[in-house]
Amino acid sequence: MQKSNFFFAILLMGSLALTACAKKDSEFAARYAKNRMGATVVDGVKTQQAAEQAAAQGLEADIVGVKRYWTPEGQPGPRVVMATILINNTEFPVTSHHYGTETVNGSVTVDGYNISYEAMCGDTNCNPYYASMKVYSNGRLVIQEGVRIYFERSSAAHTDLYQWLAPGQELPFMGSDAQDARGMVGYLNQYGANSGSGVIQ
């Protein structure tokens, strides 16, 4: 009789562990499936790792909004895009000016963190728009976020995407071209081209 009770206790503990895993997975899905501006995560596992590592160092960072300002038809530009960035409890704007599809970059210090920001327009209408933010503390990378934003959507593939990466997984903004997944732009484009929906695990 004692053996069967012991076996039942093991089954019960296993069942509770599975329930805890399911709860953790569902909490993960709710927390990281989208970022604060509603972009869909590309690789949820990497994003969770990056977020947890950053949180352990006391950092919460996200690109929480992106707005493209209207440029009159026929006017050469520049296209002006303003991103809103969150660093812990501080939100601040980053404005970039684009004359074509060139990469623009800049940096700023907020609450002791150095933020490096790179952005580009995917076409002359700046649709999509790509950005990469790297946050450093004492000269060391804490987290990288990449986003792809469509201001106008003409197909199901035009999905807003985001990705957080931990130190050691970070990507340069651009690889050899916009389809090279060794760069953040190509990484986001590769997902958009190869997946209609869902989260890469």
C-alpha positions as CSV (number, residue, x, y, z in Angstrom):
1,M,0.0,0.0,0.0
2,Q,2.8,2.4,0.8
3,K,4.4,1.8,-2.6
4,S,1.2,2.9,-4.4
5,N,0.9,6.0,-2.2
6,F,4.4,6.9,-3.1
7,F,3.8,6.4,-6.8
8,F,0.6,8.5,-6.5
9,A,2.6,11.3,-4.8
10,I,5.2,11.2,-7.7
11,L,2.4,11.4,-10.3
12,L,0.9,14.3,-8.4
13,M,4.2,16.2,-8.2
14,G,4.7,15.5,-11.9
15,S,1.3,16.8,-12.7
16,L,1.9,20.0,-10.6
17,A,5.2,20.5,-12.4
18,L,3.5,20.3,-15.8
19,T,0.8,22.7,-14.7
20,A,3.5,25.1,-13.5
21,C,5.3,24.8,-16.9
22,A,2.1,25.4,-18.8
23,K,1.4,28.5,-16.6
24,K,4.9,29.8,-17.2
25,D,4.6,29.2,-20.9
26,S,1.3,31.1,-21.0
27,E,2.7,33.9,-19.0
28,F,5.6,34.0,-21.4
29,A,3.3,34.2,-24.4
30,A,1.3,37.0,-22.8
31,R,4.4,39.0,-21.8
32,Y,6.7,38.7,-24.8
33,A,4.4,37.9,-27.8
34,K,4.2,41.6,-28.5
35,N,6.3,44.6,-27.3
36,R,4.7,47.8,-25.9
37,M,3.9,49.2,-29.3
38,G,2.2,46.0,-30.4
39,A,4.9,44.6,-32.7
40,T,5.1,40.7,-32.9
41,V,8.1,38.9,-31.5
42,V,10.3,37.1,-33.9
43,D,12.2,34.6,-31.6
44,G,10.4,34.4,-28.3
45,V,13.1,32.3,-26.6
46,K,15.9,34.7,-27.4
47,T,13.7,37.7,-26.4
48,Q,12.8,36.2,-23.0
49,Q,16.5,35.4,-22.3
50,A,17.5,39.0,-23.3
51,A,14.7,40.6,-21.2
52,E,15.5,38.5,-18.1
53,Q,19.2,39.2,-18.3
54,A,18.5,43.0,-18.7
55,A,16.0,42.9,-15.8
56,A,18.6,41.2,-13.6
57,Q,20.8,44.3,-14.2
58,G,17.9,46.6,-13.4
59,L,17.0,47.6,-17.0
60,E,13.8,47.7,-18.8
61,A,14.2,49.0,-22.4
62,D,11.8,49.1,-25.4
63,I,10.9,51.1,-28.5
64,V,7.3,51.9,-27.5
65,G,6.2,53.9,-30.5
66,V,7.2,55.0,-34.0
67,K,5.6,57.8,-36.1
68,R,6.3,58.8,-39.7
69,Y,5.6,62.4,-40.5
70,W,3.9,63.3,-43.7
71,T,6.0,64.6,-46.6
72,P,4.1,66.3,-49.5
73,E,3.9,64.3,-52.8
74,G,6.8,65.1,-55.0
75,Q,8.9,66.6,-52.2
76,P,12.3,64.9,-52.0
77,G,12.4,64.9,-48.3
78,P,13.7,64.3,-45.8
79,R,11.3,61.7,-44.4
80,V,11.1,62.4,-40.7
81,V,10.5,59.5,-38.3
82,M,10.2,59.9,-34.5
83,A,10.6,56.8,-32.3
84,T,9.7,56.9,-28.6
85,I,12.1,54.9,-26.4
86,L,11.6,53.7,-22.9
87,I,14.5,53.3,-20.5
88,N,13.2,52.2,-17.2
89,N,10.7,55.0,-16.2
90,T,11.9,57.5,-18.8
91,E,10.4,57.9,-22.2
92,F,12.2,60.1,-24.7
93,P,12.0,60.8,-28.5
94,V,14.6,59.9,-31.1
95,T,14.0,61.7,-34.4
96,S,15.7,60.5,-37.6
97,H,15.8,62.2,-41.0
98,H,15.9,60.1,-44.2
99,Y,16.6,61.2,-47.8
100,G,16.6,57.7,-49.2
101,T,17.4,54.3,-47.9
102,E,20.7,55.2,-46.2
103,T,21.4,54.2,-42.6
104,V,21.4,57.0,-40.1
105,N,22.7,56.7,-36.5
106,G,23.2,58.5,-33.3
107,S,23.6,58.1,-29.6
108,V,22.4,59.6,-26.3
109,T,22.9,59.0,-22.6
110,V,19.8,58.5,-20.5
111,D,19.8,57.7,-16.7
112,G,23.4,56.5,-17.0
113,Y,22.8,54.2,-20.0
114,N,24.3,54.9,-23.4
115,I,21.9,54.3,-26.2
116,S,23.1,53.7,-29.7
117,Y,20.4,54.0,-32.3
118,E,20.5,53.1,-36.0
119,A,17.6,53.4,-38.5
120,M,16.8,53.2,-42.2
121,C,13.8,53.5,-44.5
122,G,13.2,50.3,-46.6
123,D,12.1,52.4,-49.6
124,T,11.6,56.0,-50.6
125,N,8.3,56.2,-48.8
126,C,9.9,54.9,-45.6
127,N,7.6,51.9,-45.6
128,P,8.9,49.8,-43.9
129,Y,11.1,51.5,-41.3
130,Y,13.9,49.6,-39.5
131,A,15.6,50.5,-36.3
132,S,18.1,48.9,-33.9
133,M,18.7,50.2,-30.4
134,K,21.6,49.0,-28.3
135,V,21.7,49.9,-24.6
136,Y,25.1,49.9,-22.9
137,S,26.0,50.3,-19.2
138,N,29.7,51.1,-18.3
139,G,30.7,50.3,-21.9
140,R,29.0,46.9,-21.9
141,L,26.0,45.9,-24.0
142,V,23.0,45.1,-21.8
143,I,20.3,44.5,-24.5
144,Q,19.6,45.1,-28.2
145,E,16.2,45.6,-29.8
146,G,15.4,45.6,-33.5
147,V,12.1,46.6,-35.0
148,R,10.5,46.6,-38.4
149,I,7.4,48.9,-38.8
150,Y,5.0,49.3,-41.6
151,F,3.1,52.5,-41.7
152,E,1.0,51.3,-44.6
153,R,0.1,47.6,-45.0
154,S,-0.8,46.2,-48.4
155,S,-0.3,42.5,-47.7
156,A,-0.4,40.0,-44.8
157,A,3.4,39.9,-44.9
158,H,3.5,43.5,-43.8
159,T,3.7,42.7,-40.1
160,D,5.4,44.9,-37.5
161,L,8.1,42.8,-35.8
162,Y,10.5,43.2,-32.9
163,Q,13.4,41.2,-31.4
164,W,15.4,41.6,-28.2
165,L,18.9,40.1,-28.1
166,A,21.2,39.5,-25.2
167,P,25.0,40.3,-25.2
168,G,26.8,37.7,-27.4
169,Q,23.7,37.4,-29.7
170,E,23.7,41.0,-30.9
171,L,23.7,41.7,-34.6
172,P,25.1,44.6,-36.7
173,F,22.3,46.7,-38.1
174,M,23.0,45.6,-41.7
175,G,24.6,42.5,-43.2
176,S,25.8,42.4,-46.8
177,D,22.3,43.5,-47.9
178,A,18.7,43.9,-46.6
179,Q,18.1,40.1,-46.9
180,D,21.3,39.0,-45.0
181,A,20.1,37.5,-41.7
182,R,23.5,38.2,-40.2
183,G,22.3,41.8,-39.8
184,M,19.2,43.0,-37.9
185,V,17.4,44.2,-41.0
186,G,17.8,40.9,-42.8
187,Y,17.0,39.0,-39.6
188,L,13.6,40.8,-39.5
189,N,13.1,40.4,-43.2
190,Q,13.9,36.7,-43.2
191,Y,11.1,36.1,-40.6
192,G,8.7,38.2,-42.7
193,A,9.4,36.3,-45.8
194,N,9.4,32.8,-44.4
195,S,6.6,32.9,-41.9
196,G,3.0,34.0,-42.3
197,S,2.2,34.1,-38.6
198,G,3.1,32.8,-35.2
199,V,6.2,33.0,-33.2
200,I,9.6,31.4,-33.9
201,Q,10.6,29.4,-30.9
